Amino acid sequence: MQKIKLGMIGGGIGAFIGDTHRRAARISNQFELVGGVFDVDFEKAKEFADQQAISLDRTYPDIDTMIEKEKALPEAERIQVVSIVTPNFLHYPFAKQLLENGFHVVCEKPMTMSVEEAEDLKKVVEKSGLTFVLTHTYTGYPMVRQMREFIKEGKLGQIQRVDAQYYQGWVNGIMHSEDDSLGVWRFDPKVAGMSSCMGDIGVHAFNLIEYTTGKKVTKVLADLNNVVEKAKLDLDGTVMLRFDEPFLGLVRSSQMATGEENNINIAVYGSKGCLKWNQEDPNYLHFIPADQPRVVYKPGNPYNTAFAENSHTMPFGHPEGIYEAFANLYAGAAKSIRGEELQDGEFTNVDDGVRGMKFITQVVASNKDGNVWKEL
Ligand SMILES: NC(=O)c1ccc[n+]([C@@H]2O[C@H](COP(=O)([O-])OP(=O)(O)OC[C@H]3O[C@@H](n4cnc5c(N)ncnc54)[C@H](O)[C@@H]3O)[C@@H](O)[C@H]2O)c1
C-alpha cells in the first residue's frame, strides 16, 4: 500500500496548527507530505521547505501554481489531499478550488465566513464525490467517541441538560497591552469573520454537544461581550440552546477568562446519570449513575466500546493526547480517500461545517438584535 500524498496550504514557520496537522498525519502513518503553499511569503515558504526536507520543486508561491503544476504530474506522483491551515477567510475559496480540481480536502474550522458559503461548499463536496474533513479536533479523543457511543446506546436515559464550556485566557494580555503590534488576525473581522470567541472556540463547544449527543440545536439565544473597548469582535459570551426535545443546553465561551488555558468541558445529564469530560484531562470519562458512585473509564481497557479502543494505540496507562486525537481524524480521512468503510463519527465533515456556520451566524444575530431567540 502507498502513502497518501499530502499537500498543505499555510502552516509555515511559526504557524500554529499546521505543525499539529503534520504530526497527526505522521502518527496516522498513512500520509506523506510532498508539497504545498506553506506561507503567504514565498521566501519564508522556501525556508520552511528546506527545514522540512520538502522538494523546492513542489513548494509553490500560490494555490493556482500548485494546482497547475500538480495536475501536470503523473497521477501516481500527484498530491491527492490538501490540508488548509490558513486564517479563516481563505478556507472557502481554497477548499472550493481544490475540490473542483479533483483534490480531497482537510480543512480547518470555522469552515467558511458565512452560511451561504458553507451551503455552497456542501454542494461542491457532494458534486465532487471527494473526501472533505473538517478538523473539529476534540472529536478525535477516544473518550469523546465513547461518550457519543454511550449516549447513542441509551446509557443516560432521557437527556435532561447539556452544558459545554470552552474557556481560554490568552487574549487578556493582548487586550490590556499598549503594544499595537499585537494585532492578531483572529480579532480582525475581515480575516476572522463575524466573531472571535464564538467563531474560534465557541463553535468547538457547539460541535462537541451535537457530536456527543447526536441531537441538533434548533434555537439559540446569545449574550456576547467584547469586554474591552478596542475589541472589534466578541471575546466572551454565553449561549442558551434549545433542541427539538424537551431539554435545554448552554455554551459558555471566553478568550478573556484569565488563568484558563484550554479548558473545554462537556457534561450531559440524563434520567439515568451523567457523563462528563474535560479536554485538559482527556483520558478520563466520568459516568455518574443516578444514586450510584462515580465510574471512571480510561482508554486501553477491554470494557470500552470498540470505537474508543480503535482510537487509542498504546496499552492502558500510557496516556495519549491531542496529537493522537488529531491523528484519528487523519486516519478517518485516509480510510475515506481509499474508499474503505467508515464507522459513524470517524471525522467531522461539511455538514458539521454548515451547522457551525449557522451557530456562529445566529449567535451574532441574536446578540445584535437584543438577545432574542434565533432559529438554526
Ligand atoms: N482545530 C483546532 O483545534 C484549531 C486550533 C488552532 C487553529 N485552528 C484554525 O486553524 C487556522 C489557522 O490558525 P493558526 O493559529 O495556525 O494561524 P497562524 O497565523 O499561526 O498560521 C496561518 C498560516 O497561514 C499562512 N497563510 C496566510 N495566508 C496564506 C495564503 N494566502 N497562502 C498560503 N498560506 C497563507 C501563514 O503564512 C501562516 O503560515 C484558523 O482557521 C484557525 O481557526 C484550529
The ligand as a Gaussian input file, in Angstrom:
#p B3LYP/6-31G(d) Opt

LIG

0 1
 N       -8.853000      22.643000      15.083000
 C       -8.290000      23.359000      16.037000
 O       -8.317000      22.950000      17.200000
 C       -7.588000      24.636000      15.704000
 C       -6.610000      25.166000      16.555000
 C       -5.944000      26.332000      16.146000
 C       -6.268000      26.950000      14.959000
 N       -7.269000      26.436000      14.185000
 C       -7.643000      27.071000      12.887000
 O       -6.538000      26.918000      12.012000
 C       -6.426000      28.036000      11.147000
 C       -5.006000      28.587000      11.219000
 O       -4.775000      29.039000      12.535000
 P       -3.291000      29.241000      13.098000
 O       -3.425000      29.591000      14.525000
 O       -2.435000      28.092000      12.716000
 O       -2.837000      30.534000      12.276000
 P       -1.352000      31.069000      12.066000
 O       -1.484000      32.544000      11.887000
 O       -0.455000      30.565000      13.122000
 O       -0.895000      30.392000      10.675000
 C       -1.502000      30.735000       9.456000
 C       -0.600000      30.291000       8.301000
 O       -1.287000      30.545000       7.070000
 C       -0.356000      31.126000       6.154000
 N       -1.088000      31.883000       5.139000
 C       -1.782000      33.027000       5.268000
 N       -2.264000      33.409000       4.078000
 C       -1.859000      32.478000       3.186000
 C       -2.039000      32.317000       1.772000
 N       -2.717000      33.197000       1.054000
 N       -1.458000      31.247000       1.183000
 C       -0.748000      30.347000       1.891000
 N       -0.548000      30.458000       3.219000
 C       -1.108000      31.509000       3.855000
 C        0.533000      31.977000       7.040000
 O        1.728000      32.320000       6.366000
 C        0.745000      31.022000       8.213000
 O        1.748000      30.092000       7.882000
 C       -7.512000      29.004000      11.590000
 O       -8.613000      28.914000      10.733000
 C       -7.888000      28.559000      12.991000
 O       -9.251000      28.818000      13.308000
 C       -7.917000      25.295000      14.534000

